């Protein structure tokens, strides 16, 4: 690559792009850790994008109608950090660049959402950025349909690398975006032919342009170091009626001794080599120093959108007061005032009617009350709409011809669905929920973990939550999944016992502003155990006394979900023999842990034997059996100890001895 020719062809552009390259070298060398090659190679593309095409105002990073920029190739985080510093984001001073990858710095090893303004999403795991970007683009479409193009009309830009495109979730995202014709989504592929192990050809020979085209995208290509060619390709992509991918042919670690090698991917820390690279680039400034004229040019780019922002403010001010208030409410995740009364009324009706329904059906009943008063909800399912019960009559379908529809058919794409929901939540203005079978949390896991890490209140409607799903057998019967989800920080796992607890769980999930929720729901019908109406949301306590012992309290039965009714039946058997038995429903362990010690002591006092009943593995239950003043010799578990089997649900419960009789026997053997 003729660096001198690049420098002389577009000298002003070259110096702006080289500011990114130089800051990257300096930060990675100072940290002795990081990834230098991608920011160096993609600096030209990023410079053209931010200078000529991105709609943003560095002084108003939360502007609702800004373009969203997503660095899917998150290992190249110094590209993003450099852009934020250079364009003048207040939350990215030079001191943060100097503290790259150090404890407490906003410049983490990969971009972390919430650390600094301008970081739209966390993009450590490859593939998550491009998949999350689909959700950003979906939210823009939904909100443009609702509020009009004068209020919502912007692009979602993605820089992706070969790693992003090799990860399986990218195909889910690409295929879905193509079907939905998300024309405001533009992916810039860093086509440098290098991965950590060496040349891409070692492991892949996919024709990426053909792949995207086959999925319904318009595809373009450019010389990723020629600003005029980059500008042409981006201009053409913006005019496309479909999502667009631009293959940007680049050299990783351009101008460095490690150019076009796998070493160029990682940390370039050799002082002599770095000095030689800077000399080749024509960069003579000291470490971490950007010449004043170059910095001022970048700051002008950061301020370029201020006029557009002011014009948007003026348009927004012309909305009625009620519309302005509603817009602000949805973006702040404030709930409608009537939600609480709506849930209370639903609970009262349910307690009186005492239906025997699956909690997946109870969830549909709750959504039937919620969706009409929360126009920001966007529901969906990974090809299991009729099984997950996630669609209510009022939603309509989100499609290219009906952008005002609020229900999404994601297809068989659990991981892509979860990532898209993260994107919608991060974009703001919508509250996404989506369903699949509980066992397929395995398939969605990467994005679900990021929901928790990024503090996004996505709601996962996970039905068919146990062996109670019956004949589909052990592949579909989750046994370890509750434990896995409960082990995840900042996640609420709700397993409601009946339709009343399900309504309460939905209310709590929607009240969250920084925590995702999982609703683990039954396929099989469950009796109403909450037959006495309480206006208070008892599920909010995580665990509560559902039935008190009559006579001397000798046993406490703890259960969740479909096993609460089994515990209640076991209580009847034990009480008939004069054994005083309390039943504690524990729909959400995480919320129970948050209760004051005095409350937990009242619910789980020392003394009685304790038996936990749950059609899942025991892992985690010892906290409640032996901790919280319990004793090892006085704690027992009724549940699963292996995988399930194929048979009708009733037969499986008997076969695995998850019954009232087995529960009563477990109590008696410990008394």
C-alpha positions as CSV (number, residue, x, y, z in Angstrom):
1,X,0.0,0.0,0.0
2,X,1.5,3.4,-1.0
3,X,1.0,5.4,2.2
4,X,2.7,8.5,0.6
5,X,0.1,8.5,-2.2
6,X,-2.8,8.2,0.2
7,X,-1.3,11.1,2.2
8,X,-0.9,13.4,-0.8
9,X,-4.2,12.5,-2.5
10,X,-6.4,13.8,0.4
11,X,-4.1,15.5,2.9
12,X,-6.8,17.1,5.2
13,X,-8.8,13.9,5.4
14,X,-5.6,11.9,5.9
15,X,-4.6,13.9,9.0
16,X,-8.1,13.6,10.5
17,X,-8.1,9.8,10.0
18,X,-4.5,9.6,11.3
19,X,-5.6,11.2,14.6
20,X,-7.6,8.1,15.2
21,X,-4.7,5.9,14.2
22,X,-2.2,7.7,16.5
23,X,-4.5,7.8,19.5
24,X,-5.1,4.1,19.0
25,X,-1.4,3.3,19.0
26,X,-0.7,5.4,22.0
27,X,-3.6,4.0,24.1
28,X,-2.9,0.4,23.3
29,X,0.8,0.8,23.9
30,X,0.2,2.6,27.3
31,X,-2.1,-0.2,28.4
32,X,0.1,-2.9,26.9
33,X,-3.2,-4.4,25.9
34,X,-5.8,-4.0,23.2
35,X,-6.5,-4.3,19.5
36,X,-4.8,-1.8,17.3
37,X,-5.2,-3.1,13.7
38,X,-8.9,-2.6,13.1
39,X,-9.1,1.1,14.2
40,X,-6.0,1.9,12.1
41,X,-7.5,0.1,9.1
42,X,-11.0,1.5,9.4
43,X,-10.0,5.1,10.3
44,X,-10.7,6.4,6.8
45,X,-14.2,4.8,6.7
46,X,-15.1,6.2,10.1
47,X,-13.8,9.6,9.2
48,X,-15.9,9.9,6.1
49,X,-19.0,8.5,7.9
50,X,-18.8,11.0,10.8
51,X,-17.8,13.9,8.7
52,X,-20.3,13.6,5.8
53,X,-23.1,11.2,6.8
54,X,-23.7,10.7,10.5
55,X,-26.5,12.8,12.0
56,X,-25.4,13.6,15.5
57,X,-24.6,16.4,17.8
58,X,-21.8,15.7,20.3
59,X,-23.3,18.3,22.7
60,X,-26.6,16.4,22.7
61,X,-25.7,12.7,22.9
62,X,-29.2,11.7,24.0
63,X,-31.1,13.4,21.2
64,X,-33.8,10.9,20.3
65,X,-33.5,11.3,16.6
66,X,-29.7,11.0,16.3
67,X,-28.2,8.4,14.0
68,X,-27.0,5.3,16.0
69,X,-23.4,4.1,15.4
70,X,-22.6,0.6,16.5
71,X,-19.1,-0.8,16.6
72,X,-20.0,-4.4,16.2
73,X,-16.2,-5.3,15.9
74,X,-16.0,-4.3,19.5
75,X,-12.3,-5.3,20.0
76,X,-11.5,-2.2,18.0
77,X,-13.0,-0.1,20.7
78,X,-10.3,2.6,20.4
79,X,-11.9,3.6,17.1
80,X,-15.0,4.6,18.9
81,X,-13.3,6.1,21.9
82,X,-11.1,8.2,19.5
83,X,-14.1,9.4,17.6
84,X,-15.9,10.4,20.8
85,X,-12.9,12.3,22.1
86,X,-12.1,14.0,18.8
87,X,-15.7,15.1,18.1
88,X,-16.0,16.6,21.6
89,X,-18.2,14.4,23.6
90,X,-18.0,15.7,27.2
91,X,-17.9,12.2,28.7
92,X,-14.8,11.3,26.7
93,X,-11.9,13.7,27.7
94,X,-8.3,12.9,26.8
95,X,-7.7,11.5,30.3
96,X,-10.1,8.6,29.5
97,X,-8.1,7.8,26.3
98,X,-4.9,7.7,28.4
99,X,-6.6,5.4,30.9
100,X,-7.6,2.9,28.2
101,X,-8.5,-0.5,29.8
102,X,-7.7,0.7,33.3
103,X,-9.9,0.1,36.4
104,X,-12.7,2.6,36.5
105,X,-12.1,4.1,33.1
106,X,-15.0,4.5,30.7
107,X,-12.6,3.2,28.0
108,X,-13.1,-0.5,28.7
109,X,-11.5,-3.3,26.7
110,X,-14.6,-3.4,24.5
111,X,-17.3,-0.7,24.3
112,X,-19.5,-1.0,27.3
113,X,-23.0,0.6,27.3
114,X,-23.4,3.1,30.0
115,X,-19.8,3.9,30.5
116,X,-19.8,7.0,28.3
117,X,-22.3,8.9,26.0
118,X,-22.0,7.8,22.4
119,X,-21.6,4.1,23.3
120,X,-24.9,2.9,22.0
121,X,-24.5,-0.8,23.0
122,X,-22.0,-3.3,24.5
123,X,-20.2,-5.1,21.7
124,X,-17.7,-7.5,23.2
125,X,-19.1,-10.9,22.0
126,X,-18.8,-10.8,18.2
127,X,-22.0,-10.9,16.2
128,X,-24.0,-9.1,19.0
129,X,-23.5,-5.7,17.6
130,X,-24.8,-6.4,14.1
131,X,-27.7,-8.4,15.6
132,X,-28.5,-5.7,18.2
133,X,-28.4,-3.1,15.4
134,X,-31.4,-4.8,13.8
135,X,-33.4,-3.9,16.9
136,X,-32.3,-0.3,16.7
137,X,-33.5,-0.1,13.1
138,X,-36.8,-1.8,14.0
139,X,-37.4,0.7,16.8
140,X,-36.8,3.6,14.4
141,X,-39.3,2.1,12.0
142,X,-41.9,1.6,14.7
143,X,-41.5,5.1,16.1
144,X,-41.5,6.7,12.7
145,X,-44.8,5.1,12.1
146,X,-46.1,6.3,15.4
147,X,-44.7,9.8,15.6
148,X,-44.0,10.7,11.9
149,X,-40.8,11.3,10.0
150,X,-40.5,14.9,11.3
151,X,-39.8,13.4,14.8
152,X,-38.2,10.1,14.0
153,X,-36.1,9.6,10.9
154,X,-32.6,8.4,11.3
155,X,-30.1,5.7,10.3
156,X,-28.4,2.9,12.2
157,X,-24.7,2.4,11.2
158,X,-22.7,-0.6,11.9
159,X,-19.0,-1.4,11.5
160,X,-18.6,-5.1,11.4
161,X,-15.6,-7.4,10.9
162,X,-15.1,-11.0,9.7
163,X,-15.7,-12.3,13.2
164,X,-19.1,-10.6,13.4
165,X,-20.1,-12.2,10.1
166,X,-18.8,-15.7,11.1
167,X,-20.8,-15.9,14.3
168,X,-24.1,-17.7,13.7
169,X,-26.3,-14.9,15.2
170,X,-25.3,-12.7,12.3
171,X,-27.2,-14.9,9.9
172,X,-30.3,-14.7,12.0
173,X,-30.0,-11.0,12.1
174,X,-29.2,-10.5,8.4
175,X,-32.0,-12.8,7.2
176,X,-34.5,-11.1,9.4
177,X,-33.4,-7.5,8.5
178,X,-33.6,-8.5,4.8
179,X,-37.2,-9.8,5.2
180,X,-38.2,-6.7,7.1
181,X,-36.6,-4.3,4.5
182,X,-34.9,-2.2,7.2
183,X,-33.7,0.4,4.7
184,X,-32.2,2.7,7.4
185,X,-29.7,-0.1,8.5
186,X,-26.3,0.2,6.8
187,X,-23.4,-2.2,7.6
188,X,-19.8,-1.2,6.8
189,X,-17.8,-4.5,6.6
190,X,-14.1,-4.2,7.4
191,X,-13.0,-6.5,4.7
192,X,-9.3,-6.9,5.7
193,X,-9.0,-10.7,5.2
194,X,-7.4,-11.3,8.7
195,X,-8.5,-13.0,11.9
196,X,-6.5,-13.8,15.1
197,X,-5.4,-17.1,13.7
198,X,-4.3,-15.8,10.4
199,X,-5.9,-15.2,7.0
200,X,-9.7,-15.6,6.8
201,X,-9.2,-18.3,4.2
202,X,-7.9,-20.6,7.0
203,X,-11.5,-21.0,8.2
204,X,-13.9,-19.4,5.7
205,X,-14.5,-18.8,2.1
206,X,-18.0,-17.3,2.2
207,X,-18.9,-14.8,-0.5
208,X,-20.2,-12.2,1.9
209,X,-21.7,-9.9,-0.8
210,X,-23.6,-12.8,-2.3
211,X,-24.7,-13.9,1.2
212,X,-26.2,-10.5,2.1
213,X,-27.8,-10.2,-1.4
214,X,-29.4,-13.6,-1.0
215,X,-30.9,-12.4,2.3
216,X,-32.5,-9.4,0.7
217,X,-29.9,-6.7,1.1
218,X,-28.4,-4.3,-1.4
219,X,-24.7,-4.7,-1.5
220,X,-21.9,-2.2,-2.4
221,X,-18.2,-2.1,-2.2
222,X,-15.4,0.5,-2.0
223,X,-11.8,1.1,-1.4
224,X,-11.7,1.6,2.3
225,X,-8.8,4.0,2.2
226,X,-10.1,6.3,-0.6
227,X,-12.4,8.9,1.0
228,X,-14.1,9.8,-2.3
229,X,-14.9,6.1,-3.0
230,X,-16.1,5.6,0.6
231,X,-18.3,8.6,0.3
232,X,-19.8,7.3,-3.0
233,X,-20.6,3.9,-1.6
234,X,-22.2,5.4,1.5
235,X,-24.3,7.8,-0.6
236,X,-25.5,4.9,-2.7
237,X,-26.3,2.8,0.3
238,X,-28.4,5.6,1.9
239,X,-30.5,5.7,-1.3
240,X,-31.2,2.0,-1.1
241,X,-34.8,0.8,-0.4
242,X,-33.4,-2.2,1.4
243,X,-30.8,-2.7,4.2
244,X,-27.4,-2.1,2.8
245,X,-24.0,-3.7,3.2
246,X,-20.8,-2.0,2.0
247,X,-17.7,-4.1,1.7
248,X,-14.8,-1.8,2.6
249,X,-11.6,-3.2,1.3
250,X,-9.0,-2.3,3.9
251,X,-5.5,-3.2,5.2
252,X,-5.4,-4.1,8.9
253,X,-2.8,-2.0,10.8
254,X,-2.3,0.2,7.7
255,X,1.3,1.5,7.4
256,X,2.6,-0.5,10.4
257,X,5.1,-3.3,10.3
258,X,2.3,-5.7,11.2
259,X,0.1,-4.6,8.3
260,X,-1.9,-7.4,6.7
261,X,-0.9,-9.9,9.3
262,X,-2.7,-11.6,12.2
263,X,-0.3,-9.7,14.6
264,X,-1.8,-6.5,13.3
265,X,-5.1,-7.6,14.8
266,X,-3.9,-7.4,18.4
267,X,-1.8,-5.1,20.6
268,X,0.9,-3.2,18.7
269,X,3.3,-2.2,21.5
270,X,6.8,-2.2,19.9
271,X,8.1,1.3,20.4
272,X,10.3,1.4,17.3
273,X,7.7,-0.1,15.1
274,X,5.1,2.4,16.3
275,X,7.4,5.3,15.8
276,X,8.1,4.1,12.3
277,X,4.4,3.8,11.6
278,X,3.8,7.4,12.7
279,X,6.6,8.6,10.6
280,X,5.1,6.8,7.6
281,X,1.8,8.4,8.4
282,X,3.4,11.9,8.6
283,X,2.4,12.2,12.2
284,X,5.0,14.1,14.4
285,X,2.9,15.1,17.4
286,X,3.8,13.7,20.8
287,X,2.0,10.7,22.3
288,X,-1.7,11.4,22.9
289,X,-1.4,14.8,21.3
290,X,-3.6,15.9,18.4
291,X,-2.5,19.1,16.6
292,X,-4.9,22.0,17.3
293,X,-6.0,22.4,13.7
294,X,-6.9,18.7,13.4
295,X,-8.7,18.7,16.7
296,X,-10.7,21.8,15.7
297,X,-11.7,20.2,12.4
298,X,-13.0,17.2,14.3
299,X,-14.8,19.3,16.8
300,X,-16.5,21.1,13.9
301,X,-17.7,17.6,12.7
302,X,-19.0,17.0,16.3
303,X,-21.0,20.3,16.1
304,X,-22.2,19.8,12.5
305,X,-25.5,18.4,13.6
306,X,-26.4,21.2,16.0
307,X,-28.5,22.9,13.3
308,X,-30.4,19.7,12.6
309,X,-30.9,19.2,16.3
310,X,-32.2,22.7,16.7
311,X,-34.6,22.2,13.8
312,X,-35.8,18.9,15.4
313,X,-36.4,20.8,18.7
314,X,-38.5,23.3,16.9
315,X,-40.6,20.5,15.2
316,X,-41.0,18.7,18.5
317,X,-42.1,21.9,20.2
318,X,-45.0,22.1,17.6
319,X,-46.4,18.8,18.9
320,X,-49.3,19.1,21.4
321,X,-48.4,19.2,25.0
322,X,-50.0,15.7,25.5
323,X,-47.9,14.2,22.7
324,X,-44.7,15.8,24.1
325,X,-45.5,14.3,27.5
326,X,-46.3,10.9,26.0
327,X,-43.1,10.9,24.0
328,X,-41.1,11.8,27.1
329,X,-42.9,9.1,29.1
330,X,-42.0,6.3,26.8
331,X,-38.4,7.3,26.5
332,X,-38.0,7.6,30.3
333,X,-39.7,4.2,30.7
334,X,-42.4,5.6,33.0
335,X,-45.5,3.4,33.1
336,X,-49.0,4.7,32.4
337,X,-50.7,5.8,35.5
338,X,-53.6,3.4,34.8
339,X,-51.5,0.2,34.7
340,X,-51.6,-0.4,38.5
341,X,-55.4,-0.2,38.6
342,X,-55.7,-2.4,35.5
343,X,-53.6,-5.1,37.1
344,X,-55.5,-4.9,40.3
345,X,-58.8,-5.3,38.5
346,X,-57.5,-8.3,36.5
347,X,-56.3,-9.9,39.8
348,X,-59.6,-9.4,41.5
349,X,-61.5,-10.9,38.6
350,X,-59.1,-13.8,38.4
351,X,-59.3,-14.6,42.2
352,X,-63.1,-14.6,41.9
353,X,-63.3,-16.7,38.8
354,X,-60.5,-19.1,39.9
355,X,-59.8,-20.4,36.5
356,X,-57.6,-23.5,35.8
357,X,-55.3,-22.2,33.1
358,X,-51.7,-22.6,32.0
359,X,-49.6,-19.6,33.1
360,X,-48.7,-19.1,29.4
361,X,-52.4,-18.4,28.9
362,X,-52.5,-16.3,32.0
363,X,-49.7,-14.3,30.5
364,X,-51.8,-13.7,27.4
365,X,-54.7,-12.6,29.6
366,X,-52.3,-10.1,31.4
367,X,-51.0,-8.8,28.0
368,X,-54.6,-8.4,26.9
369,X,-55.0,-5.8,29.7
370,X,-51.5,-4.3,29.3
371,X,-51.0,-3.8,25.6
372,X,-54.0,-1.5,25.0
373,X,-52.7,1.0,27.6
374,X,-49.0,0.7,26.8
375,X,-48.6,1.6,23.1
376,X,-44.9,1.3,23.5
377,X,-44.9,-2.5,23.9
378,X,-43.6,-4.5,21.0
379,X,-44.2,-8.2,21.3
380,X,-43.0,-11.2,19.3
381,X,-42.1,-14.9,19.2
382,X,-39.5,-17.1,17.6
383,X,-42.1,-19.0,15.5
384,X,-44.1,-20.1,18.5
385,X,-46.8,-17.5,18.7
386,X,-49.6,-19.9,19.3
387,X,-47.6,-21.7,22.0
388,X,-46.1,-18.7,23.7
389,X,-49.4,-16.8,23.7
390,X,-47.6,-13.5,23.1
391,X,-49.9,-11.9,20.5
392,X,-53.0,-9.9,21.6
393,X,-55.7,-8.8,19.3
394,X,-54.8,-5.1,19.3
395,X,-51.2,-5.4,18.2
396,X,-51.2,-5.8,14.5
397,X,-48.2,-7.2,12.7
398,X,-44.9,-5.4,12.2
399,X,-44.1,-5.7,8.5
400,X,-42.7,-3.4,5.7
401,X,-46.2,-2.6,4.7
402,X,-47.5,-2.1,8.2
403,X,-44.9,-0.4,10.3
404,X,-47.5,0.6,12.9
405,X,-47.9,-3.1,13.8
406,X,-46.5,-4.0,17.2
407,X,-46.2,-7.8,16.9
408,X,-43.0,-9.3,15.3
409,X,-42.8,-12.8,13.7
410,X,-39.1,-13.4,14.3
411,X,-39.0,-16.8,12.7
412,X,-36.9,-19.6,14.2
413,X,-34.3,-17.2,15.5
414,X,-34.2,-17.2,19.3
415,X,-30.7,-15.6,19.5
416,X,-31.5,-13.0,16.9
417,X,-34.8,-12.1,18.6
418,X,-33.1,-11.6,21.9
419,X,-30.4,-9.4,20.4
420,X,-33.0,-7.4,18.4
421,X,-35.0,-6.8,21.6
422,X,-31.9,-5.5,23.3
423,X,-31.5,-3.1,20.4
424,X,-35.1,-1.9,20.6
425,X,-34.7,-1.3,24.4
426,X,-31.4,0.5,23.9
427,X,-32.9,2.7,21.2
428,X,-35.6,3.9,23.5
429,X,-39.3,4.6,23.1
430,X,-40.4,1.0,23.0
431,X,-40.7,-1.8,25.5
432,X,-39.9,-5.2,23.8
433,X,-41.0,-8.7,24.9
434,X,-40.6,-11.9,23.1
435,X,-41.3,-15.6,23.6
436,X,-39.9,-19.0,22.9
437,X,-39.7,-22.3,24.8
438,X,-37.9,-22.2,28.1
439,X,-35.3,-24.8,27.0
440,X,-34.2,-22.4,24.2
441,X,-32.9,-19.9,26.6
442,X,-29.8,-21.9,25.7
443,X,-30.0,-20.5,22.1
444,X,-30.8,-16.9,23.2
445,X,-28.3,-17.0,26.1
446,X,-25.6,-14.7,24.6
447,X,-28.0,-11.8,24.1
448,X,-29.9,-12.5,27.4
449,X,-26.6,-12.1,29.3
450,X,-26.1,-8.8,27.6
451,X,-29.6,-7.6,28.6
452,X,-28.5,-8.1,32.2
453,X,-25.0,-6.6,31.6
454,X,-26.4,-3.5,29.8
455,X,-29.3,-3.1,32.3
456,X,-32.0,-3.3,29.7
457,X,-35.6,-4.2,30.9
458,X,-36.3,-6.7,28.1
459,X,-39.0,-9.2,29.0
460,X,-38.4,-12.9,28.0
461,X,-41.6,-14.9,27.9
462,X,-40.3,-18.5,28.3
463,X,-43.1,-21.0,28.1
464,X,-43.2,-24.9,28.5
465,X,-41.1,-24.4,31.6
466,X,-40.7,-28.0,32.9
467,X,-41.5,-31.7,32.4
468,X,-45.1,-30.5,32.5
469,X,-44.8,-29.9,28.7
470,X,-45.1,-33.6,28.3
471,X,-44.7,-35.6,25.2
472,X,-42.1,-33.4,23.4
473,X,-39.6,-35.1,25.7
474,X,-36.2,-34.4,27.3
475,X,-34.9,-32.2,24.5
476,X,-37.7,-29.7,25.2
477,X,-38.0,-30.2,28.9
478,X,-35.9,-27.6,30.8
479,X,-34.4,-28.9,34.0
480,X,-31.2,-26.9,34.5
481,X,-32.4,-23.6,33.0
482,X,-33.9,-22.0,36.1
483,X,-30.6,-22.5,37.9
484,X,-28.7,-21.0,35.0
485,X,-30.9,-18.0,34.8
486,X,-31.0,-17.4,38.5
487,X,-27.2,-17.5,38.5
488,X,-27.1,-14.5,36.1
489,X,-26.6,-11.2,37.9
490,X,-29.2,-8.4,37.4
491,X,-31.9,-10.8,36.1
492,X,-35.4,-11.4,37.7
493,X,-36.6,-14.9,37.1
494,X,-40.4,-15.2,37.7
495,X,-42.1,-18.6,37.9
496,X,-45.7,-17.8,38.8
497,X,-48.0,-20.4,40.4
498,X,-51.3,-19.2,38.8
499,X,-52.9,-16.4,36.8
500,X,-52.8,-14.0,39.8
501,X,-49.1,-14.4,40.3
502,X,-48.6,-14.1,36.5
503,X,-50.4,-10.7,36.4
504,X,-48.2,-9.6,39.3
505,X,-45.1,-10.8,37.6
506,X,-46.0,-8.8,34.4
507,X,-46.5,-5.7,36.5
508,X,-43.2,-6.1,38.2
509,X,-41.3,-6.9,34.9
510,X,-42.7,-3.7,33.4
511,X,-41.8,-1.6,36.5
512,X,-38.1,-2.5,35.9
513,X,-36.1,0.2,34.2
514,X,-32.6,-1.5,34.4
515,X,-33.3,-5.2,34.9
516,X,-34.4,-7.8,32.4
517,X,-37.1,-10.3,33.5
518,X,-37.7,-13.9,32.5
519,X,-41.3,-15.3,32.9
520,X,-41.1,-19.1,33.2
521,X,-44.6,-20.2,32.2
522,X,-46.3,-23.6,32.2
523,X,-47.8,-25.4,29.2
524,X,-50.3,-27.3,31.5
525,X,-53.3,-25.9,33.2
526,X,-52.8,-24.8,36.8
527,X,-55.5,-24.2,39.4
528,X,-55.8,-20.7,40.9
529,X,-54.1,-20.8,44.4
530,X,-54.6,-17.1,45.1
531,X,-58.4,-17.3,45.7
532,X,-58.5,-14.4,48.2
533,X,-58.0,-11.1,46.5
534,X,-55.1,-8.9,47.8
535,X,-54.6,-5.5,46.3
536,X,-50.9,-5.7,47.3
537,X,-48.5,-7.3,44.8
538,X,-47.3,-10.3,46.9
539,X,-45.0,-11.5,44.1
540,X,-43.0,-8.2,44.7
541,X,-41.8,-9.8,48.0
542,X,-40.3,-12.7,46.0
543,X,-41.7,-15.3,48.5
544,X,-44.7,-15.1,50.8
545,X,-46.8,-17.3,53.0
546,X,-49.6,-18.7,50.8
547,X,-51.1,-21.0,53.4
548,X,-50.4,-21.0,57.1
549,X,-50.1,-24.1,59.3
550,X,-53.0,-25.1,61.4
551,X,-51.9,-26.2,64.9
552,X,-48.2,-26.5,65.7
553,X,-46.1,-25.6,62.7
554,X,-43.8,-28.5,62.0
555,X,-43.1,-28.2,58.3
556,X,-42.6,-25.5,55.6
557,X,-43.1,-26.4,52.0
558,X,-41.5,-24.1,49.5
559,X,-42.5,-24.2,45.8
560,X,-42.6,-22.3,42.6
561,X,-44.9,-22.3,39.5
562,X,-46.7,-25.5,38.7
563,X,-45.5,-27.2,41.9
564,X,-47.2,-24.7,44.3
565,X,-50.5,-26.5,43.8
566,X,-48.6,-29.8,44.6
567,X,-47.3,-28.3,47.8
568,X,-50.8,-27.2,48.7
569,X,-52.1,-30.7,48.1
570,X,-49.3,-32.1,50.2
571,X,-50.2,-29.7,53.0
572,X,-53.7,-31.1,53.0
573,X,-52.3,-34.6,53.4
574,X,-50.0,-33.5,56.3
575,X,-52.6,-31.4,58.1
576,X,-55.0,-34.5,57.9
577,X,-52.4,-36.3,60.0
578,X,-52.0,-33.4,62.4
579,X,-48.7,-32.1,61.0
580,X,-49.0,-28.3,60.9
581,X,-47.7,-27.2,57.5
582,X,-47.0,-23.8,56.0
583,X,-46.8,-23.3,52.2
584,X,-44.5,-20.6,50.9
585,X,-44.8,-19.6,47.3
586,X,-41.5,-18.3,45.9
587,X,-42.2,-16.9,42.5
588,X,-39.0,-14.8,42.4
589,X,-35.9,-15.7,44.4
590,X,-34.1,-12.5,43.5
591,X,-36.8,-10.3,45.0
592,X,-37.1,-12.5,48.1
593,X,-33.3,-12.0,48.6
594,X,-33.9,-8.2,48.6
595,X,-36.4,-8.3,51.4
596,X,-35.3,-7.2,54.9
597,X,-34.0,-10.0,57.1
598,X,-36.9,-9.5,59.5
599,X,-39.4,-10.4,56.7
600,X,-37.4,-13.4,55.5
601,X,-37.2,-14.6,59.1
602,X,-41.0,-14.4,59.4
603,X,-41.5,-16.4,56.2
604,X,-38.7,-18.9,56.9
605,X,-38.3,-19.2,60.7
606,X,-35.9,-21.6,62.3
607,X,-37.3,-24.9,63.6
608,X,-39.7,-26.6,61.1
609,X,-38.4,-29.1,58.5
610,X,-38.3,-27.6,55.1
611,X,-39.0,-29.3,51.7
612,X,-38.6,-27.5,48.4
613,X,-40.7,-28.7,45.4
614,X,-39.8,-27.7,41.9
615,X,-39.7,-29.7,38.7
616,X,-36.1,-28.7,38.0
617,X,-32.7,-29.6,39.4
618,X,-32.0,-28.8,43.0
619,X,-29.1,-26.5,42.3
620,X,-29.6,-23.2,44.2
621,X,-32.3,-24.5,46.5
622,X,-29.9,-25.2,49.4
623,X,-29.8,-21.5,50.0
624,X,-33.3,-21.7,51.2
625,X,-33.2,-25.2,52.6
626,X,-30.0,-24.9,54.7
627,X,-29.4,-21.2,54.8
628,X,-31.8,-18.7,56.3
629,X,-31.8,-20.5,59.7
630,X,-32.4,-23.9,58.1
631,X,-30.5,-27.1,59.0
632,X,-29.1,-29.8,56.8
633,X,-30.8,-32.7,58.5
634,X,-34.1,-30.8,58.2
635,X,-34.1,-30.0,54.5
636,X,-35.3,-32.0,51.6
637,X,-35.9,-31.6,47.9
638,X,-38.6,-33.0,45.6
639,X,-37.8,-32.4,42.0
640,X,-35.6,-33.5,39.0
641,X,-32.2,-35.1,39.3
642,X,-31.7,-35.9,35.6
643,X,-33.2,-35.1,32.3
644,X,-36.9,-35.7,31.5
645,X,-38.7,-38.2,29.3
646,X,-41.4,-38.4,26.7
647,X,-44.8,-39.1,28.1
648,X,-48.0,-37.2,29.1
649,X,-47.4,-34.7,31.9
650,X,-49.3,-36.5,34.6
651,X,-47.4,-39.7,34.0
652,X,-44.1,-37.8,34.2
653,X,-44.8,-36.2,37.5
654,X,-45.7,-39.6,38.9
655,X,-42.7,-41.2,37.3
656,X,-40.3,-38.6,38.7
657,X,-42.1,-38.6,42.1
658,X,-43.0,-34.9,42.0
659,X,-46.3,-35.5,43.8
660,X,-48.2,-34.4,46.9
661,X,-47.7,-37.9,48.3
662,X,-43.9,-37.9,47.7
663,X,-43.7,-34.4,49.3
664,X,-45.7,-35.4,52.4
665,X,-43.5,-38.5,52.7
666,X,-40.3,-36.4,52.5
667,X,-41.6,-34.3,55.4
668,X,-42.5,-37.2,57.5
669,X,-39.1,-39.0,57.0
670,X,-37.4,-35.9,58.5
671,X,-39.7,-35.3,61.4
